[in-house]
Amino acid sequence: MEEQIKQIAERLKGLRDVLDVSIADAAQVCGVSEEDYQKYESGKTDIPVSILHEISQKYGVELTVLLTGEEPHMHRYAVTRKNKGVGVERTKAYNYESLAQNFINRKAEPFIVTCEPKPEPASLTLNAHSGQEFNYILEGRLKFVLNNKEIILEEGDSIYFDSGQPHGMLALDGKPCRFMAIIL
């Protein structure tokens, strides 16, 4: 996981350098302090997918390029076989599997997310990013927090929300929770 974070950080820094974007401007796009942004580029701090999504949207780069270093190439359709999406282990608590990494100019970012349980009492990390998001619970239970409102989601439940609002999640019952997340 640490090597993958370092590689993503290098691509992030390289993009900023190529586009001649200052750290201050990049931090502003991401809605974080310059200090936090520099931590992302250092490769020592995990970079939330929401931050990478913001950067990809602002600078016209496919999220796949930031995640994998490879350009998507499919124009009409892209098939992702079961458990064959590009895996992105973001932190020990979350694992993202990209489901459309090969489709060019996509309008949405679909992922299968596995949220690992944390020891009690666990603190929730909130994040926010532009756009909207849809989450559909495939298995397990999830405490979903949106603007300080706690919502318990179970298998088959879904939530669609303005992802500009602070939100976070926590797997319940000491078991992982898997859900489909679509970021628009």
N, C-alpha and C positions, 0 to 999 in steps of 0.2 A: 504494500500500500504506500509506504513512504517513497519508494522509487517512482511510482505513478504520480504522486503529488509533485515531486520534483520536476518530472517531465512536463506536467501541465503548467507549472510555474514558469518553466523556461519558455514554453510556447506563448504564455501570457506576456512575459517580458519582451519576447521577440516581436510580438504583434504591436505592442506599444512603441517599441523602438522603430519598427518599419513605418508606422503611421505617424511618427514624430509627435506622440501624445505625451504630455507631461504626467508625472505621477499625480499631481494635484487634479488634473482633468480626469484621469482614469478613476481616481478615488471618488470624485464627484459623480461620475456615471454610475458607479457601484453603490453610492450612498453610504460610503464608509470613510473613516479618517485616512489621511495619508499614511499614518503609521500602520494602520491595519492593512491597507493596500500593499505596502512594502513587505509586510509579513507574508502575504499571499505570494508575491513574486519571489520571495526568498526560498520557497519550497519547504519551509519548516512548519507552516501553518496550513491546515486543510482549507481548500477553497470551496465554499458552498456552490452547488450546481446553480443556485439562483444568481449568484454573482457572475458565473461563467455565461449564463443565459443573457444577463444584462449586457455584458460585453459583446457577445455575439450579435445581439440585436442592434446595439449602437454602432458597431464598427463593420457590420455587414459580413461577418465571418460565420460560417457554419459551426454550430456547437460541436459537431463531430470533430472538426479540425482541432479545436482546443482540447477536447478529451483524448483524442487518439493520434493526432498529427496527420491523419489521412483525410483526403477530400471525399465527400460522398459523390456517387456517380450515376445513380439511378434517376430517371426522369419520369417514367410512367408508373412504376410501382416498385416496392421493395418488400421482400418476404424476409421475416426474421423467424427462424425455427425455434422451437421451444428450447430455452436455456442457451441460446446461441447469440443473444444480443451482446453488444459490447458492455462488459461489466465495468462498473466504476465504483470501487469501494471508496466511499467518501470519508467515512470515519468508522470507528468500530461499531457505532450504533446504526449506521445506514449503509446499504449497498444498493446502488442504482444499476439497472440493466437497461440500456438504451434499446428501443424497439424499432427505430427508424433511421439509424445512423447512416444508412447507405442512400437515402432519398435526398436529392438535392433541392434546395429552396423550399424546405418544408415550412408549414405555417404553425405547426405544433411540435412539441417535444414530448413524445410518449415514453414512459419508463415503467418498469416493474421495480418497485422499491421494497426492500426488506428492512424493516425497522427491528433491530435487535433489542431485547429487554435490557433495562438498566437496573442496577441494584436500588432498592428502596432506601431512603426517599430519593428519587431521582429528580434532578432539575431539568427543566426544559429549555432548550436553546431556541429562541424565536428568530425568524428571519422574514424579510419582505423583499419583493421584487415586482417590477412592473408587470402588468398583464393580469391574466386570470388563470386559475388552476382547477382541475377536476381530479378528485381522488376517489377510487372505487376499491373497497376492501375485498380482497380475494380470500384471505384466511387470517384468523386471529382477531384480536380486539385492539383498538387504538384510542388513546386519549388524544383528542385533537383540540388545540387551543387556538382560538382566533380572537384577537383583540381582548385577551383576558377572559373570554368565555370558553368554558370547558365543554366539549361535546364528545360523548362516547360513541364510537363507530364500531359496528360489528360486521361480520361477513355478510356481504350483499348490500351494505349501506354505502352511500356515496355522499360527497360534498363538493359543491361548485362554489368558488369564492373569488373575491378580488384579492389577488396575491400581493397587492401593495399594502395590505393590512398585516401587522405582525402575526405570524403563525408558527406553530411547532407541533411536534407529535411525540408520543411516548407509547411503546408497546405495553400492553397490560397482561396480567396473569402470569408473568415470568416466561412468556413464550414470544417468539418472533411474530410480527404481523407483516403480511405481504399485501401490497396494494398497487393498483395501477394509478400512476400520476401522469396527467397530461397538462403540460404547461403551454399556455397560449400567449 
